[in-house]
Amino acid sequence: MRAEAVIDLAALRGNVRALRARTGSAGVMSVVKADAYGHGAVPCALAALDAGATWLGTATPEEALALRAAGITPDRARVLCWLWTPAGPWAQAVAADLDISVSGEWALRHVLDAVRATGRPARIHLKADTGLGRNGAQPHDWPDLVAAARAAEAEGLLTVAGLWSHFACADEPGHPANAAQLTAFRQALVVAEAAGLRPEVRHLANSPATLLMPETHFDLVRAGLAQYGLSPVPEVGGPEEFGLRPVMTLQAGLAQVKRVPGGHGVSYGHSYVTQGETTLALVPMGYADGIPRHASGRGPLWLGGKWRTVAGRVAMDQFVVDLGGDPAEVGDLAVLFGPGDRGEPTAEDWARATGTISYEIVTRIGARVPRRYLNAGPDHGGRG
């Protein structure tokens, strides 16, 4: 195989269990948006549910509908989708018994239109903007949204199943915005409860808050990056310090190995020129596969028992590694990142090398890189 992303579902199940151990009575929502952060939405959703997650979360309604189409029924998991536009598939979402996030009265009107079109009640979560400044109702709009939702609930048109918000700076422990947002969320809950709302779940905590801010857990936490075994707070600790294990290993077989003389330019623009006679190895992955072009001259990988670095520019489909005097053969395995057990780089190492975050490194791995799943069957033991 040219290249592959190997996904260890036993590691994912272990990560979900490690997160559950931190949440007390709060449930766990497995966030599988963006194709489960590049890991594969349906296999990861099923593994997370097997490990005790009871909710699934997606950004777009299309992602949520795909989970239902794959056979994840409402009795198996509630599915919340939160990124809506007026053209969204409102009626399909209501018909599929999805939980719909509502951030303003415009969205509530679309939900009620869908209720009338389908003849069945909806389930919604009202989102408060407590300081992130993205989706969610501002404090001055929140009372009117709550009142309108409560009136629709009293008519039997919908159930307000959740009240929620999202942190802006939970990955920065001690940032004053965290305490301010927690206070704002509690105030939003008071307004909603005074209006008569009694939601099934109140949820605020994302991965960093799940790990570091137990006071934010409420009834449900939303586990995103952490369930894939990557630390959302690398400055505080790596995955192992939170009992997590990276789930994805990205690797490829060498497509070419050859000797070249000194002074030989490598890849576009000749930003790298060999210092002397050397061996070049060609890795058949490039920015069309999700390898950052910013990794040119700096991206790490594991090949022949050593760390190597991308030589020259990353191209659309390939990049080159200078092996010096070390031997290699076509087909030898180059590991770009993995758990780090064998000495290989991790997704966090790639993030640091390219000036980004590990979220982007795994999420950007493209669809033409096949995913191969390990330990797909359910396990009921330890970490796996």
JOMOFEN-V284762 format. One record per helix or strand. SS is the DSSP state (a for helix, b for strand). FROM is the first residue (numbers start at 0). TO is the last residue. If there is no record, write none. Layout:
ss->SS from->FROM to->TO
ss->SS from->FROM to->TO
This chain:
ss->b from->2 to->7
ss->a from->8 to->22
ss->b from->26 to->30
ss->a from->32 to->36
ss->a from->40 to->49
ss->b from->54 to->59
ss->a from->60 to->68
ss->b from->77 to->82
ss->a from->89 to->94
ss->b from->98 to->101
ss->a from->104 to->117
ss->b from->121 to->127
ss->b from->136 to->136
ss->a from->138 to->153
ss->b from->157 to->163
ss->a from->175 to->193
ss->b from->200 to->202
ss->a from->206 to->211
ss->a from->213 to->215
ss->b from->219 to->222
ss->a from->224 to->227
ss->a from->238 to->241
ss->b from->247 to->259
ss->b from->264 to->265
ss->a from->267 to->269
ss->b from->271 to->272
ss->b from->277 to->282
ss->a from->286 to->288
ss->a from->292 to->294
ss->b from->299 to->302
ss->b from->305 to->310
ss->b from->318 to->323
ss->b from->332 to->336
ss->a from->346 to->353
ss->a from->357 to->362
ss->b from->369 to->373
